């Protein structure tokens, strides 16, 4: 039996928390429902550090609100709203349950504005860095249509799907990054501490180093003498590159280059198509007009080539007609997505088909990431093996050459 911390609310909206021993989370949910409690969050019973006094203010100052924090808040608010609890009290409960101190203050500010007569969407719009246009417009459509609880459920599902895809990409990237860091650290350690001792021994004996060892020593000496200029050149190059891609032409060329990369270009395209389809489908399904939804979707896309292609799609839609043909004319959307959207328009299931397109391409992204990492990891291992092997062989040749020296 494991111990679980739970946070729940009763029918009147009063918050409850405690610890339950159960075999799994499902059993905890069942026991809470038997007690006529609505579960909000369940976690394993682990020791948590508590922050008091000045530490809280320092935490608020340096803490940032992550996407996951917004997702958790939306999920809790959706559960509370679905239970019939009024928005004012739901916000108060959600603020108490939020661990992020900065987000807690923002939620309380939203609640104060709602109490002051502002709409929920307008109160959220006061914090654009936390709640983007997509979030605000979906909430606004829910308030207008009187279906805020349904919209919050869709919004929570949207954020969860986006977070799962992002987590998958990050988790698959951890091993290659770790491999590069460890391999680089090993090479630096050997060249910085081990190789100079070999060089000193040979200098004291008046012997010549083997050619590979000499090449490695000369390269090391060059780096030691010129590291300041090398770092300066790299810093200047990075600054110039960042300035270049911030310009309109530079951003377009850089994003076009990324789409043309082998393996990774297709992956970037699939990520953008999945984001486009899920965002547009969620907005349209929530009652946001398609032209307004397209304008919002354009801001959520990170690749400027695909985002700018929506301008022509927007113009064509204003003239009347469907979405599939304008998307096809852009030349940046894959045929499968276009055909699926066309079928959705023909069968009257446009919004649902967009969600299916998103599901399809998110699954493709997961498979593509796994395949890409399957190619990258061996390449990194071989590259690091060659570099480390050259360093080791260079030092071994120096050791073996000592035995050939006359006494």
CORDA-V659348 format. One record per residue. N is the residue number from 1. PSI is psi as a letter, one per 20 degrees, with the letter a starting at -180 (NA if undefined). OMEGA is omega in whole degrees, 0 to 359 (NA if undefined). Layout:
N	PSI	OMEGA
N	PSI	OMEGA
This chain:
1	p	179
2	q	178
3	p	182
4	p	169
5	p	177
6	q	171
7	p	185
8	r	178
9	q	178
10	a	185
11	h	180
12	i	179
13	j	179
14	p	184
15	p	176
16	q	175
17	q	180
18	a	182
19	p	179
20	p	174
21	p	182
22	r	181
23	h	180
24	r	183
25	h	180
26	h	179
27	h	177
28	g	179
29	g	181
30	g	181
31	h	178
32	h	179
33	h	176
34	h	178
35	j	181
36	l	176
37	q	179
38	o	183
39	p	178
40	g	178
41	q	180
42	p	179
43	q	179
44	q	184
45	n	177
46	q	180
47	p	180
48	p	178
49	q	180
50	q	182
51	p	183
52	r	171
53	c	185
54	h	182
55	h	180
56	g	181
57	h	176
58	h	179
59	g	179
60	h	184
61	g	186
62	i	183
63	q	176
64	q	180
65	o	180
66	r	177
67	h	181
68	h	178
69	g	178
70	h	178
71	g	180
72	g	178
73	g	181
74	g	180
75	g	179
76	g	180
77	h	178
78	g	179
79	g	181
80	g	179
81	h	180
82	h	179
83	i	177
84	j	179
85	p	182
86	q	185
87	g	182
88	g	181
89	h	178
90	g	178
91	h	179
92	g	180
93	g	180
94	h	178
95	g	179
96	h	183
97	i	182
98	p	181
99	h	180
100	o	186
101	h	181
102	g	178
103	h	178
104	g	179
105	h	180
106	g	179
107	g	178
108	h	176
109	g	176
110	g	180
111	g	179
112	h	179
113	h	177
114	g	178
115	h	180
116	j	176
117	i	179
118	q	174
119	q	181
120	g	181
121	g	179
122	h	178
123	h	177
124	h	183
125	i	176
126	i	181
127	m	186
128	h	179
129	h	180
130	g	181
131	o	185
132	a	183
133	h	179
134	g	181
135	g	184
136	g	183
137	h	176
138	g	178
139	g	180
140	g	179
141	h	178
142	g	177
143	g	182
144	g	182
145	i	181
146	k	182
147	l	184
148	h	180
149	g	178
150	g	180
151	g	179
152	h	176
153	g	179
154	h	180
155	g	177
156	g	178
157	h	178
158	g	181
159	h	180
160	g	179
161	g	179
162	h	180
163	h	179
164	g	179
165	g	180
166	g	179
167	h	179
168	g	181
169	g	181
170	g	182
171	h	179
172	h	182
173	i	186
174	g	184
175	g	178
176	g	179
177	g	179
178	h	179
179	g	179
180	g	182
181	g	182
182	g	180
183	g	179
184	g	179
185	g	179
186	g	180
187	g	180
188	g	180
189	g	181
190	g	183
191	h	185
192	h	187
193	h	186
194	g	185
195	g	179
196	h	179
197	h	176
198	g	180
199	g	180
200	h	179
201	g	181
202	h	178
203	g	179
204	h	181
205	i	179
206	k	183
207	q	177
208	q	177
209	q	172
210	q	185
211	g	179
212	h	180
213	h	179
214	g	178
215	g	181
216	h	179
217	g	180
218	h	178
219	g	179
220	g	179
221	h	178
222	g	180
223	g	181
224	g	183
225	h	188
226	j	186
227	h	181
228	g	180
229	h	179
230	g	179
231	h	178
232	g	179
233	g	179
234	g	180
235	g	179
236	g	180
237	g	180
238	g	180
239	g	180
240	g	180
241	g	180
242	h	177
243	h	181
244	g	183
245	i	174
246	h	176
247	q	184
248	g	180
249	g	181
250	g	179
251	g	180
252	g	182
253	g	180
254	g	179
255	h	176
256	g	178
257	g	180
258	h	179
259	h	181
260	i	179
261	q	175
262	p	179
263	f	186
264	h	178
265	g	177
266	h	179
267	g	179
268	g	179
269	g	180
270	h	178
271	g	181
272	g	179
273	g	178
274	g	179
275	g	179
276	g	185
277	g	182
278	g	180
279	g	181
280	g	180
281	g	180
282	g	181
283	g	182
284	h	179
285	h	181
286	j	175
287	j	178
288	p	178
289	q	189
290	h	179
291	g	177
292	h	179
293	g	178
294	h	178
295	h	178
296	g	181
297	h	181
298	h	181
299	h	182
300	i	181
301	q	183
302	h	180
303	o	187
304	h	180
305	g	180
306	h	181
307	g	182
308	h	179
309	h	180
310	i	177
311	g	178
312	h	177
313	g	179
314	g	181
315	g	180
316	h	180
317	h	178
318	h	179
319	i	182
320	q	181
321	a	183
322	a	183
323	h	188
324	g	182
325	g	176
326	h	177
327	h	180
328	h	182
329	h	179
330	h	179
331	j	182
332	i	179
333	p	184
334	q	183
335	h	182
336	g	180
337	g	181
338	g	180
339	g	180
340	g	179
341	h	179
342	g	178
343	g	179
344	h	178
345	h	182
346	h	184
347	i	180
348	j	179
349	l	186
350	g	183
351	g	181
352	h	180
353	h	176
354	g	178
355	h	178
356	h	175
357	g	179
358	g	179
359	g	181
360	g	184
361	h	173
362	h	175
363	g	177
364	h	179
365	g	180
366	g	179
367	g	181
368	h	178
369	g	179
370	g	180
371	g	180
372	g	179
373	h	177
374	h	176
375	h	184
376	g	184
377	g	177
378	h	179
379	g	178
380	g	180
381	g	180
382	g	181
383	g	179
384	h	178
385	g	179
386	g	181
387	g	180
388	h	179
389	h	178
390	g	179
391	g	181
392	g	180
393	h	179
394	g	180
395	h	178
396	h	177
397	h	178
398	g	179
399	g	181
400	h	182
401	h	179
402	h	181
403	i	179
404	i	182
405	q	178
406	q	179
407	NA	NA
